[in-house]
Amino acid sequence: MITLLNKANQLTKTLTTPLTPLLLLFTRIWVSIVFFKSGMVKYSSWDSTLYLFEYEYQVPLLPWQLAAYLGTAAELILPVFLVLGLLTRPMALALFAFNAIAVISYPLLWERGFYDHQLWGMMLLINVFWGAGLISIDQLIQKMTSNRHTVEELKS
C-alpha cells in the first residue's frame, strides 16, 4: 500500500513540477488583471471614487482622501510588478493586504464578492510563499546575480 502511494505521489510530482512556473504565472496574471481593471475604473471615474471612499468604504486609520489615492495607486502599480514577476513576494504581500483591507472596509463585499476576494487572496499567497517562479524578472535577476558571483569566485 505504501509503495503504491509513493509511486502515485512520484508520478503526480513528475507531471506537475514542469507546470509549476505556468501556475505561478497564471495566478500573477489573473489577480493582476482583476485589480488593474478595478484601478482603471477608479481612475476613469474619479468623482465616483472619491464619493465611495468618503461615504461607502470604511478604510481604517486613513483619511478617506488619502485612502482613495493610495488604493487607486495600489491597484494600478502593484499588478504591473506582479505580471512582470518583479519583487513578486513583497508586491503580492502588499496586494494581499490591500485585498484584506478592501473586504474589511466595504461591508457589501461580504454579500456579493467575498468568495472572489478569497480566491484572489489565495492566489496572492501562492506567490508570497513560492515566489514568481521561472517565468519572471525575479528569476532573471537571480540568475544574473548567481552568474556574477560564480565568475567572481573563478577569478579569485
CYANA upper distance limits for C-alpha pairs under 8 A (distance plus 0.5 A):
  1 MET  CA      5 LEU  CA      6.84
  2 ILE  CA      6 ASN  CA      6.60
  3 THR  CA      7 LYS  CA      6.62
  4 LEU  CA      8 ALA  CA      6.61
  5 LEU  CA      9 ASN  CA      6.50
  6 ASN  CA     10 GLN  CA      6.55
  7 LYS  CA     11 LEU  CA      6.56
  8 ALA  CA     12 THR  CA      6.62
  9 ASN  CA     13 LYS  CA      6.60
 10 GLN  CA     14 THR  CA      6.55
 11 LEU  CA     15 LEU  CA      6.72
 12 THR  CA     16 THR  CA      6.54
 13 LYS  CA     17 THR  CA      6.18
 14 THR  CA     18 PRO  CA      8.04
 15 LEU  CA     19 LEU  CA      8.06
 16 THR  CA     20 THR  CA      6.92
 19 LEU  CA     23 LEU  CA      6.86
 20 THR  CA     24 LEU  CA      6.73
 20 THR  CA    133 GLY  CA      7.99
 21 PRO  CA     25 LEU  CA      6.64
 21 PRO  CA    132 ALA  CA      8.15
 21 PRO  CA    133 GLY  CA      5.53
 21 PRO  CA    134 LEU  CA      6.03
 21 PRO  CA    135 ILE  CA      6.71
 22 LEU  CA     26 PHE  CA      6.40
 22 LEU  CA    135 ILE  CA      8.18
 23 LEU  CA     27 THR  CA      6.70
 24 LEU  CA     28 ARG  CA      6.77
 24 LEU  CA    126 ILE  CA      7.96
 24 LEU  CA    127 ASN  CA      7.10
 24 LEU  CA    131 GLY  CA      8.23
 24 LEU  CA    132 ALA  CA      6.41
 24 LEU  CA    133 GLY  CA      6.63
 25 LEU  CA     29 ILE  CA      6.64
 25 LEU  CA     83 VAL  CA      8.05
 25 LEU  CA    132 ALA  CA      7.39
 25 LEU  CA    133 GLY  CA      7.94
 25 LEU  CA    135 ILE  CA      7.25
 26 PHE  CA     30 TRP  CA      6.47
 27 THR  CA     31 VAL  CA      6.67
 27 THR  CA    123 MET  CA      5.94
 27 THR  CA    124 LEU  CA      7.76
 27 THR  CA    126 ILE  CA      8.38
 27 THR  CA    127 ASN  CA      8.20
 28 ARG  CA     32 SER  CA      6.49
 28 ARG  CA     79 PRO  CA      8.49
 28 ARG  CA     82 LEU  CA      6.14
 28 ARG  CA     83 VAL  CA      6.19
 28 ARG  CA     85 GLY  CA      8.34
 28 ARG  CA    123 MET  CA      7.96
 28 ARG  CA    124 LEU  CA      7.84
 28 ARG  CA    127 ASN  CA      7.85
 28 ARG  CA    132 ALA  CA      8.30
 29 ILE  CA     33 ILE  CA      6.58
 29 ILE  CA     82 LEU  CA      7.81
 29 ILE  CA     83 VAL  CA      5.94
 30 TRP  CA     34 VAL  CA      7.05
 31 VAL  CA     35 PHE  CA      6.81
 31 VAL  CA     79 PRO  CA      7.99
 31 VAL  CA    120 TRP  CA      6.44
 31 VAL  CA    123 MET  CA      7.68
 31 VAL  CA    124 LEU  CA      7.89
 32 SER  CA     36 PHE  CA      6.30
 32 SER  CA     78 LEU  CA      8.33
 32 SER  CA     79 PRO  CA      4.81
 32 SER  CA     80 VAL  CA      7.57
 32 SER  CA     82 LEU  CA      7.10
 32 SER  CA     83 VAL  CA      7.02
 33 ILE  CA     37 LYS  CA      6.47
 33 ILE  CA     79 PRO  CA      7.76
 34 VAL  CA     38 SER  CA      6.88
 35 PHE  CA     39 GLY  CA      6.66
 35 PHE  CA     75 GLU  CA      5.67
 35 PHE  CA     76 LEU  CA      7.84
 35 PHE  CA     79 PRO  CA      7.24
 36 PHE  CA     40 MET  CA      6.68
 36 PHE  CA     75 GLU  CA      5.76
 36 PHE  CA     76 LEU  CA      5.63
 36 PHE  CA     77 ILE  CA      8.44
 36 PHE  CA     79 PRO  CA      6.60
 37 LYS  CA     41 VAL  CA      6.78
 38 SER  CA     42 LYS  CA      6.81
 38 SER  CA     75 GLU  CA      7.29
 39 GLY  CA     43 TYR  CA      6.58
 39 GLY  CA     71 GLY  CA      8.47
 39 GLY  CA     72 THR  CA      5.66
 39 GLY  CA     73 ALA  CA      7.81
 39 GLY  CA     74 ALA  CA      8.34
 39 GLY  CA     75 GLU  CA      5.21
 39 GLY  CA     76 LEU  CA      5.79
 40 MET  CA     44 SER  CA      6.41
 40 MET  CA     76 LEU  CA      7.58
 41 VAL  CA     45 SER  CA      6.61
 42 LYS  CA     46 TRP  CA      6.22
 42 LYS  CA     48 SER  CA      8.02
 42 LYS  CA     49 THR  CA      5.85
 42 LYS  CA     72 THR  CA      6.90
 43 TYR  CA     49 THR  CA      8.10
 43 TYR  CA     72 THR  CA      7.36
 45 SER  CA     49 THR  CA      6.81
 46 TRP  CA     50 LEU  CA      6.66
 47 ASP  CA     51 TYR  CA      6.74
 48 SER  CA     52 LEU  CA      6.62
 49 THR  CA     53 PHE  CA      6.72
 49 THR  CA     68 ALA  CA      7.43
 50 LEU  CA     54 GLU  CA      6.56
 50 LEU  CA     64 TRP  CA      8.38
 50 LEU  CA     65 GLN  CA      7.45
 50 LEU  CA     68 ALA  CA      6.87
 51 TYR  CA     55 TYR  CA      6.45
 51 TYR  CA     56 GLU  CA      8.01
 52 LEU  CA     56 GLU  CA      5.30
 52 LEU  CA     57 TYR  CA      6.43
 53 PHE  CA     57 TYR  CA      5.43
 53 PHE  CA     58 GLN  CA      7.78
 53 PHE  CA     59 VAL  CA      8.29
 53 PHE  CA     64 TRP  CA      5.92
 53 PHE  CA     65 GLN  CA      7.66
 53 PHE  CA     67 ALA  CA      7.65
 53 PHE  CA     68 ALA  CA      6.43
 54 GLU  CA     64 TRP  CA      5.93
 54 GLU  CA     65 GLN  CA      7.90
 56 GLU  CA    106 TYR  CA      7.43
 57 TYR  CA    105 SER  CA      5.76
 57 TYR  CA    106 TYR  CA      5.47
 57 TYR  CA    107 PRO  CA      8.49
 58 GLN  CA    104 ILE  CA      8.31
 58 GLN  CA    105 SER  CA      4.92
 58 GLN  CA    106 TYR  CA      6.72
 59 VAL  CA     63 PRO  CA      8.47
 59 VAL  CA     64 TRP  CA      7.60
 59 VAL  CA     67 ALA  CA      7.41
 59 VAL  CA    101 ILE  CA      7.63
 59 VAL  CA    102 ALA  CA      8.27
 59 VAL  CA    104 ILE  CA      8.17
 59 VAL  CA    105 SER  CA      5.31
 59 VAL  CA    106 TYR  CA      8.46
 60 PRO  CA    105 SER  CA      7.62
 62 LEU  CA     66 LEU  CA      6.99
 62 LEU  CA     67 ALA  CA      6.40
 63 PRO  CA     67 ALA  CA      6.68
 64 TRP  CA     68 ALA  CA      6.59
 65 GLN  CA     69 TYR  CA      6.96
 66 LEU  CA     70 LEU  CA      6.49
 67 ALA  CA     71 GLY  CA      6.14
 68 ALA  CA     72 THR  CA      6.55
 69 TYR  CA     73 ALA  CA      6.54
 70 LEU  CA     74 ALA  CA      6.45
 71 GLY  CA     75 GLU  CA      6.78
 71 GLY  CA     98 PHE  CA      8.16
 72 THR  CA     76 LEU  CA      6.78
 73 ALA  CA     77 ILE  CA      6.33
 74 ALA  CA     78 LEU  CA      5.97
 74 ALA  CA     79 PRO  CA      8.49
 74 ALA  CA     95 LEU  CA      7.89
 74 ALA  CA     98 PHE  CA      8.20
 75 GLU  CA     79 PRO  CA      7.07
 76 LEU  CA     80 VAL  CA      7.67
 77 ILE  CA     81 PHE  CA      7.36
 78 LEU  CA     82 LEU  CA      6.86
 78 LEU  CA     91 MET  CA      6.43
 78 LEU  CA     92 ALA  CA      8.27
 78 LEU  CA     94 ALA  CA      8.32
 78 LEU  CA     95 LEU  CA      7.20
 79 PRO  CA     83 VAL  CA      6.63
 80 VAL  CA     84 LEU  CA      6.80
 81 PHE  CA     85 GLY  CA      6.48
 81 PHE  CA     86 LEU  CA      5.62
 81 PHE  CA     87 LEU  CA      7.33
 81 PHE  CA     88 THR  CA      7.30
 81 PHE  CA     91 MET  CA      7.31
 82 LEU  CA     86 LEU  CA      6.81
 82 LEU  CA     87 LEU  CA      8.18
 82 LEU  CA     88 THR  CA      6.12
 82 LEU  CA     91 MET  CA      7.11
 82 LEU  CA     92 ALA  CA      7.35
 84 LEU  CA    136 SER  CA      6.48
 84 LEU  CA    137 ILE  CA      6.65
 85 GLY  CA    132 ALA  CA      5.96
 85 GLY  CA    135 ILE  CA      7.94
 85 GLY  CA    136 SER  CA      4.82
 85 GLY  CA    137 ILE  CA      5.72
 85 GLY  CA    138 ASP  CA      6.30
 86 LEU  CA    136 SER  CA      7.29
 86 LEU  CA    137 ILE  CA      5.78
 86 LEU  CA    138 ASP  CA      5.71
 87 LEU  CA     91 MET  CA      6.59
 87 LEU  CA    138 ASP  CA      6.90
 88 THR  CA     92 ALA  CA      6.31
 88 THR  CA    127 ASN  CA      7.42
 88 THR  CA    128 VAL  CA      7.77
 88 THR  CA    131 GLY  CA      6.60
 88 THR  CA    132 ALA  CA      6.27
 88 THR  CA    138 ASP  CA      7.69
 89 ARG  CA     93 LEU  CA      6.58
 89 ARG  CA    127 ASN  CA      6.61
 89 ARG  CA    128 VAL  CA      4.98
 89 ARG  CA    129 PHE  CA      7.89
 89 ARG  CA    131 GLY  CA      6.05
 89 ARG  CA    132 ALA  CA      7.91
 90 PRO  CA     94 ALA  CA      6.58
 90 PRO  CA    128 VAL  CA      7.66
 91 MET  CA     95 LEU  CA      6.64
 92 ALA  CA     96 PHE  CA      6.45
 92 ALA  CA    124 LEU  CA      5.84
 92 ALA  CA    125 LEU  CA      7.63
 92 ALA  CA    127 ASN  CA      6.83
 92 ALA  CA    128 VAL  CA      6.28
 93 LEU  CA     97 ALA  CA      6.73
 93 LEU  CA    124 LEU  CA      7.50
 93 LEU  CA    125 LEU  CA      7.69
 93 LEU  CA    128 VAL  CA      6.47
 94 ALA  CA     98 PHE  CA      6.68
 95 LEU  CA     99 ASN  CA      6.49
 95 LEU  CA    124 LEU  CA      7.88
 96 PHE  CA    100 ALA  CA      6.75
 96 PHE  CA    121 GLY  CA      6.14
 96 PHE  CA    124 LEU  CA      6.47
 96 PHE  CA    125 LEU  CA      7.70
 97 ALA  CA    101 ILE  CA      6.65
 98 PHE  CA    102 ALA  CA      6.63
 99 ASN  CA    103 VAL  CA      6.95
 99 ASN  CA    117 HIS  CA      7.25
 99 ASN  CA    120 TRP  CA      8.41
 99 ASN  CA    121 GLY  CA      7.30
100 ALA  CA    104 ILE  CA      6.77
100 ALA  CA    117 HIS  CA      8.46
100 ALA  CA    121 GLY  CA      8.26
101 ILE  CA    105 SER  CA      6.28
102 ALA  CA    106 TYR  CA      6.53
103 VAL  CA    107 PRO  CA      7.38
103 VAL  CA    109 LEU  CA      6.55
103 VAL  CA    110 TRP  CA      7.64
103 VAL  CA    114 PHE  CA      7.66
103 VAL  CA    117 HIS  CA      7.91
106 TYR  CA    110 TRP  CA      8.46
107 PRO  CA    111 GLU  CA      8.26
108 LEU  CA    112 ARG  CA      7.00
108 LEU  CA    113 GLY  CA      8.46
109 LEU  CA    113 GLY  CA      5.27
109 LEU  CA    114 PHE  CA      5.86
110 TRP  CA    114 PHE  CA      5.36
113 GLY  CA    117 HIS  CA      6.88
114 PHE  CA    118 GLN  CA      6.74
115 TYR  CA    119 LEU  CA      6.74
116 ASP  CA    120 TRP  CA      6.72
117 HIS  CA    121 GLY  CA      6.42
118 GLN  CA    122 MET  CA      6.68
119 LEU  CA    123 MET  CA      6.74
120 TRP  CA    124 LEU  CA      6.62
121 GLY  CA    125 LEU  CA      6.66
122 MET  CA    126 ILE  CA      6.75
123 MET  CA    127 ASN  CA      7.29
124 LEU  CA    128 VAL  CA      6.77
125 LEU  CA    129 PHE  CA      6.55
126 ILE  CA    130 TRP  CA      6.39
126 ILE  CA    131 GLY  CA      7.97
127 ASN  CA    131 GLY  CA      5.08
127 ASN  CA    132 ALA  CA      6.36
132 ALA  CA    136 SER  CA      6.48
132 ALA  CA    138 ASP  CA      7.47
132 ALA  CA    139 GLN  CA      8.11
133 GLY  CA    139 GLN  CA      7.25
134 LEU  CA    139 GLN  CA      6.12
135 ILE  CA    139 GLN  CA      7.49
136 SER  CA    140 LEU  CA      7.08
137 ILE  CA    141 ILE  CA      6.58
138 ASP  CA    142 GLN  CA      6.63
139 GLN  CA    143 LYS  CA      6.65
140 LEU  CA    144 MET  CA      6.70
141 ILE  CA    145 THR  CA      6.55
142 GLN  CA    146 SER  CA      6.50
143 LYS  CA    147 ASN  CA      6.51
144 MET  CA    148 ARG  CA      6.64
145 THR  CA    149 HIS  CA      6.79
146 SER  CA    150 THR  CA      6.72
147 ASN  CA    151 VAL  CA      6.70
148 ARG  CA    152 GLU  CA      6.68
149 HIS  CA    153 GLU  CA      6.59
150 THR  CA    154 LEU  CA      6.74
151 VAL  CA    155 LYS  CA      6.78
152 GLU  CA    156 SER  CA      6.96
